[in-house]
Amino acid sequence: MRVTILGSAGMAGHIVAKYLERQGHLVHSVTRQDLDVTDTVQLSTFFDSLNTDFRSEEHTSELQSRETI
């Protein structure tokens, strides 16, 4: 399975990433230097660029609605 982990340099993120890699999963690790998660445009562009098996349209809509707040 392809997995993207935001905050992969953090306390929990790096443990989860290592575990999934050991299980044979393809892990794409993302740190705060790679992606500003407070920037909804950058975040939406990032997720749109991923080759994923699952994408939550509800999540994308939620991010876009937050831009107007």
Helices and strands as residue ranges (DSSP letters): E 2-6, H 11-22, E 26-30, H 40-49, H 57-66
